Amino acid sequence: FIATTQPRVVGIFAGASPFSGKIGVKIAANRRLGVCTSSGTVGPSFSYGTADAATVIAGDALLADAVATAAGNLVQDENDLLAAADHAMSIPGVLGVLLIKGDKMAARGEIELTPI
């Protein structure tokens, strides 16, 4: 959960992906948002997918967490990125999604990428 009065950047860690640690998502000032990243390749959690990072921004942190998990589960290879991003955006309350698999990514909604 982020409640900020000034602009922020949330860094994206995506394991072995070349994007890992090199990009961030800008969060505008005066926002209250849930931001969550799930992964099928990083960390100990079980995932049905193989996304290196599935980041979701929503009005609610619990929704962001659930949709990040669901979107990441849909990614088996880079060909699944667009459909998984579209699915995530179809869920009411989701404001933006960023999915990364290897050297490919898909972004929808309120996702403004920036180098870090």
C-alpha positions in Angstrom: 0.0 0.0 0.0 1.3 3.4 -0.9 -0.1 6.7 0.4 2.1 9.5 -1.0 2.0 13.2 -1.3 4.9 13.3 -3.7 5.9 11.3 -6.8 7.5 7.9 -6.1 9.1 5.2 -8.2 8.6 1.5 -7.4 11.5 -0.6 -8.5 10.9 -3.8 -10.4 12.9 -6.9 -9.4 12.3 -9.6 -12.1 15.0 -12.3 -11.3 17.2 -13.1 -14.3 15.3 -10.8 -16.7 17.4 -8.1 -18.2 14.8 -5.6 -17.0 15.4 -6.6 -13.3 16.5 -3.7 -11.2 16.7 -1.4 -14.2 13.1 -0.2 -14.5 10.6 1.2 -12.2 6.9 2.3 -12.2 6.2 5.9 -11.5 3.5 6.6 -8.9 2.0 10.1 -9.1 1.7 12.5 -6.1 -1.3 12.5 -3.9 -2.3 8.8 -4.5 -3.4 6.0 -2.3 -2.8 2.7 -4.1 -2.1 -1.0 -3.7 1.0 -2.1 -5.6 2.0 -5.8 -5.7 4.4 -8.0 -7.6 4.2 -11.7 -8.0 6.6 -14.0 -9.7 6.9 -17.6 -10.8 10.7 -17.5 -11.0 11.7 -15.4 -7.9 11.2 -16.3 -4.3 9.8 -19.3 -2.5 6.1 -18.9 -3.2 4.3 -21.5 -5.4 3.1 -20.2 -8.8 1.3 -21.9 -11.7 3.0 -19.5 -14.1 6.5 -18.6 -15.1 6.4 -14.7 -15.2 9.5 -13.1 -13.9 7.4 -10.3 -12.6 3.6 -9.6 -12.6 3.1 -6.1 -11.1 -0.4 -4.8 -10.5 -1.6 -1.3 -9.4 -5.1 -1.1 -8.0 -7.2 1.0 -5.7 -6.9 -1.7 -3.0 -3.8 -3.6 -1.9 -5.6 -6.9 -1.5 -6.9 -6.7 -5.1 -3.5 -5.8 -6.4 -2.0 -8.9 -4.7 -4.7 -11.3 -5.9 -4.6 -10.0 -9.5 -0.8 -10.1 -9.6 -0.9 -13.7 -8.6 -3.7 -14.5 -11.1 -2.0 -12.7 -14.0 1.4 -14.3 -13.3 -0.3 -17.7 -13.2 -1.5 -17.1 -16.8 2.1 -16.6 -18.1 3.8 -19.8 -19.3 5.9 -18.1 -22.0 6.3 -14.6 -23.6 3.4 -15.4 -25.9 1.0 -15.2 -23.0 2.0 -11.7 -21.8 -0.6 -9.7 -23.8 -3.5 -11.9 -23.0 -2.6 -12.0 -19.3 -2.3 -8.2 -19.2 -5.7 -7.8 -20.9 -7.2 -10.3 -18.4 -5.8 -8.4 -15.5 -7.2 -5.1 -16.8 -10.7 -6.6 -17.3 -11.0 -6.9 -13.5 -12.8 -3.9 -11.9 -10.5 -1.8 -9.7 -7.3 -2.7 -11.5 -5.6 0.5 -12.7 -2.5 -0.9 -14.3 -0.4 -4.1 -15.0 3.1 -4.8 -16.0 4.2 -8.4 -16.9 7.7 -9.5 -17.6 9.0 -12.8 -19.0 12.7 -12.9 -19.9 13.4 -10.0 -22.3 9.7 -9.3 -23.1 7.2 -7.2 -21.3 3.5 -6.1 -21.6 2.0 -3.1 -19.9 -1.5 -1.8 -19.7 -3.4 1.0 -17.9 -1.7 3.4 -15.5 1.8 2.1 -16.0 4.5 4.7 -16.6 7.9 3.1 -16.8 11.2 4.9 -15.9 14.8 3.7 -15.9 16.4 3.4 -12.4 
